[in-house]
Each structure stands twice: as structure tokens, then as C-alpha cells.
Amino acid sequence: MSLVKDKVGIGLIGTGFARRVQIPAFLACAGAWIASVASGSYENAKSTAEEHGIIHFSSDWRETVSNPDVDLVCITTPPNLHREMTLFAIEHGKHILCEKPMAMNVGEAQEMTDAAAGKSILALIDHELRFQPGRQIARDMLREGAIGKVRHAKAIFQAPSRGDASLPWNWWSDAASGGGALGAINSHIIDSFNWFLGSPIDTVFCQLHSHIKQRRAADGELRSVTTDDEANMLLRFHDGSVSWDATGLVSVSMLEIPKYQNRMEFYGTEGAIRIDHRGDVFIARRSLESWDAVDVELAPAVPDYPDTGFTRGFTVIAKEIVDALRLGRTSINDAATFEDGLEVQRVLDAARRSNSLGRMVRIER
């Protein structure tokens, strides 16, 4: 196919993950350039632009979205801003990569999905872990029946950093902004289960907890933490070609020591598959008593950023996005669509209801 665009202009809203991961990843892609960056803080926008040689920057995200040089808008803000920014970007005919969780609730996610439907735009949720080469291989193995029918899926996530009570209060501590472990981490796990198994989650029992009750804000005031730093779930999956009568267990903690861990495990009738945070894959046979490594080539990580595995997925999806837009395509194999984000949001909403009610909740579709 011939190119329809030599250069893809990227506009980014946010200067956290966007500054340290997304900008370097896109700049490493042939045919991409950073056309604009926006932040609620003018100084953050200015310093980010100066660091990366970006000409246009603003404290008004609307200026970045409406910039004629911007083809793709990356929305890397707190979730309570995703709906408004996404709808504005759709109105201006921009391609979109929106951070997870997609929205604050199913109603917002449905509105975003409906607005993008039928438009000639790429509308994606940033579930970049799908693009780790090891996860791609593990998914193929599951579909080829390498471990038989999946009976149980397990996810364990530990990131001890928020166990430090001196970390300041910010949007991550604020439920009204969409902060907390459930949205930040469990959203990735839900999407991964959906993608690996190809079958939706039917029921969820969720327990949310905040171990650190207060944090000090930038103004020195001690504020209540209204979000969870621990989010555990028990799941049941719909039967499909990969799984049968399958259950799930999710343990997410932002405090547990001693080190970072992000692991997924699938247990089947004939064996088990494990995927570690970088995308390393292991298989265990029923007749053996150990995990055997599967030969995989790890994707590159973004330099000068903790190797949590997320950047190894983003370096791949960034190139896929740029290549697709240069060729005029509005879909990418394996990328999480707005419909996928809406499905994740259904489970997140049900998980919050479950926590509130203290019982299992069936996912409404």
C-alpha cells in the first residue's frame, strides 16, 4: 500500500506518562513528529516542549486538539477528563488514543463509543500490554490448545511505591478524579483477560480497600484518601473456545513488598501458561513439576523509565499506530477499541457495585 501521509502529527494532553514514555516512543517511530503538547500547568507544558523540541505547547488542551498539525490526540489525563476531551477530539475529526480507564462510568464510555461510531478515525484505548511479543505468543498458544481448556485465570500485581505514606495527595487519591488501583490496574487486567480468552466476564465479587487514609496535599493540608490502594476480585467467565467453566482471581496491591510484580497465569486441563511483566512466557505441563521458558523476543523498553513492562508494549503500539495512520487505516489488529474499553468499564462499574453491596454482581450488557 502507498503512503497517504509522510508525517503523522502527534498531540499529547498530559505531561506525566506522556512526557516520559509516549513522546520518546513516538519520536523513535519513522514518520512521526510531536506537533503539540498541553498540560494544565503552563510550566509543565513549556518544559516538556523544550525538553523534546516541540514547537507548540499550551495550558489549554483545546488548542492542542484543534491544532491543524495534530492528526492523533493522546489523552493521558485523569479519567474524569476523558469524556470531554474525547468528544471534542471526535468533533474535530482527530484520531484518538485514550488512556485507561476509558471513562468514569458506563454511561460516559457508551457516549464516547457512540460518538466515534461510523467516523473515519482511529479510536483506541491504551491497553499497550496486548502488544508485548510474549503476550502475543501466549495468546496464540492458548488458542492452539497448548494447555487444553482454561479452567482458571489469575493475575497478581504488586507495586510497593504507594506504601510510602509521605507520597503527596493528588488526583490518584481522589475518587472524583477517577484515581485508585481499580481503574488504573484492574482495568488492564480485565482487558487482558478479555483479550486472552476471547470470552467476557459474567460475574465479579470485588473488595476495595484504602490502607493509607490520608495524604498531605501540596498546600500542606492533610486530605482524606477516597480511592483504593488494594483491589481484589473473584471472577467467573463466560464459556468460549478457549475456556470452560472458568474462574478468575485478581490480587492488586499498591503497597505489597518487596518488589514490583505483574504476572498473569492460565491453568488448563493439560497444563499452565505464565506471563511475567516484561513479556517473558513460561509453560508447565501436567506431567512435569517446573515452569519451562518459552522462546520470546522482548520488545524494547523506553530508556530512563522503570521497566514495568508497559513501555515494552507501548514502543510496539506506537509504531503500529503511526504506520496505520500513514497508510490511511482506521483499525489495528489486536488494539483495544472503544468497544473494548466499554466492556472493561462494565466490569469496573460492576466491581464498584459489588464492593458497595458486599456481594457478587452479574455484569449487565
JODA-V227656 format. One record per backbone hydrogen bond with DSSP energy under -1.0 kcal/mol. CO is the residue of the C=O (numbers start at 1). NH is the residue of the N-H. If there is no record, write none. Layout:
co->CO nh->NH
co->CO nh->NH
This chain:
co->8 nh->33
co->9 nh->71
co->9 nh->72
co->10 nh->35
co->10 nh->36
co->11 nh->74
co->12 nh->38
co->13 nh->76
co->16 nh->20
co->17 nh->21
co->17 nh->22
co->18 nh->23
co->21 nh->25
co->22 nh->26
co->23 nh->27
co->24 nh->28
co->26 nh->29
co->29 nh->32
co->31 nh->8
co->33 nh->10
co->36 nh->12
co->37 nh->58
co->38 nh->14
co->41 nh->45
co->42 nh->46
co->43 nh->47
co->44 nh->48
co->45 nh->49
co->46 nh->50
co->47 nh->51
co->48 nh->52
co->49 nh->54
co->56 nh->37
co->58 nh->39
co->60 nh->63
co->61 nh->65
co->62 nh->66
co->67 nh->70
co->71 nh->95
co->72 nh->11
co->73 nh->97
co->74 nh->13
co->75 nh->99
co->78 nh->81
co->79 nh->82
co->81 nh->85
co->82 nh->86
co->83 nh->87
co->84 nh->88
co->85 nh->89
co->86 nh->90
co->87 nh->91
co->88 nh->92
co->89 nh->94
co->90 nh->93
co->95 nh->73
co->96 nh->124
co->97 nh->75
co->98 nh->126
co->105 nh->109
co->106 nh->110
co->107 nh->111
co->108 nh->112
co->109 nh->113
co->110 nh->114
co->111 nh->115
co->112 nh->116
co->113 nh->117
co->116 nh->119
co->119 nh->121
co->122 nh->96
co->124 nh->98
co->125 nh->127
co->127 nh->130
co->128 nh->131
co->129 nh->132
co->132 nh->136
co->133 nh->137
co->134 nh->138
co->135 nh->139
co->136 nh->140
co->137 nh->141
co->138 nh->142
co->139 nh->143
co->140 nh->144
co->141 nh->146
co->142 nh->145
co->145 nh->148
co->147 nh->270
co->149 nh->269
co->150 nh->244
co->151 nh->247
co->152 nh->267
co->153 nh->249
co->154 nh->265
co->155 nh->251
co->156 nh->263
co->157 nh->253
co->158 nh->261
co->160 nh->163
co->161 nh->164
co->164 nh->167
co->170 nh->173
co->171 nh->174
co->173 nh->226
co->174 nh->177
co->174 nh->179
co->175 nh->178
co->177 nh->80
co->180 nh->184
co->181 nh->185
co->181 nh->186
co->185 nh->189
co->186 nh->190
co->187 nh->191
co->188 nh->192
co->189 nh->193
co->190 nh->194
co->191 nh->195
co->192 nh->196
co->193 nh->197
co->194 nh->198
co->200 nh->238
co->202 nh->363
co->203 nh->236
co->204 nh->361
co->205 nh->234
co->207 nh->232
co->209 nh->229
co->209 nh->230
co->213 nh->225
co->215 nh->223
co->216 nh->169
co->217 nh->220
co->221 nh->217
co->223 nh->215
co->228 nh->181
co->229 nh->254
co->230 nh->209
co->232 nh->207
co->233 nh->250
co->234 nh->205
co->235 nh->248
co->236 nh->202
co->236 nh->203
co->242 nh->150
co->243 nh->240
co->246 nh->237
co->247 nh->153
co->248 nh->235
co->249 nh->155
co->250 nh->233
co->251 nh->157
co->252 nh->231
co->253 nh->159
co->254 nh->162
co->261 nh->158
co->263 nh->156
co->264 nh->275
co->265 nh->154
co->266 nh->273
co->267 nh->151
co->267 nh->152
co->270 nh->286
co->271 nh->268
co->272 nh->284
co->273 nh->266
co->274 nh->282
co->275 nh->264
co->276 nh->279
co->280 nh->276
co->281 nh->294
co->282 nh->274
co->283 nh->292
co->284 nh->272
co->285 nh->288
co->292 nh->283
co->306 nh->308
co->309 nh->313
co->310 nh->314
co->311 nh->315
co->313 nh->317
co->314 nh->318
co->316 nh->320
co->317 nh->321
co->318 nh->322
co->319 nh->323
co->320 nh->324
co->321 nh->325
co->322 nh->326
co->323 nh->327
co->324 nh->329
co->326 nh->4
co->326 nh->5
co->332 nh->335
co->336 nh->125
co->337 nh->341
co->338 nh->342
co->339 nh->343
co->340 nh->344
co->341 nh->345
co->342 nh->346
co->343 nh->347
co->344 nh->348
co->345 nh->349
co->346 nh->350
co->347 nh->351
co->348 nh->352
co->349 nh->353
co->350 nh->354
co->351 nh->355
co->352 nh->356
co->353 nh->357
co->354 nh->358
co->354 nh->359
co->361 nh->204
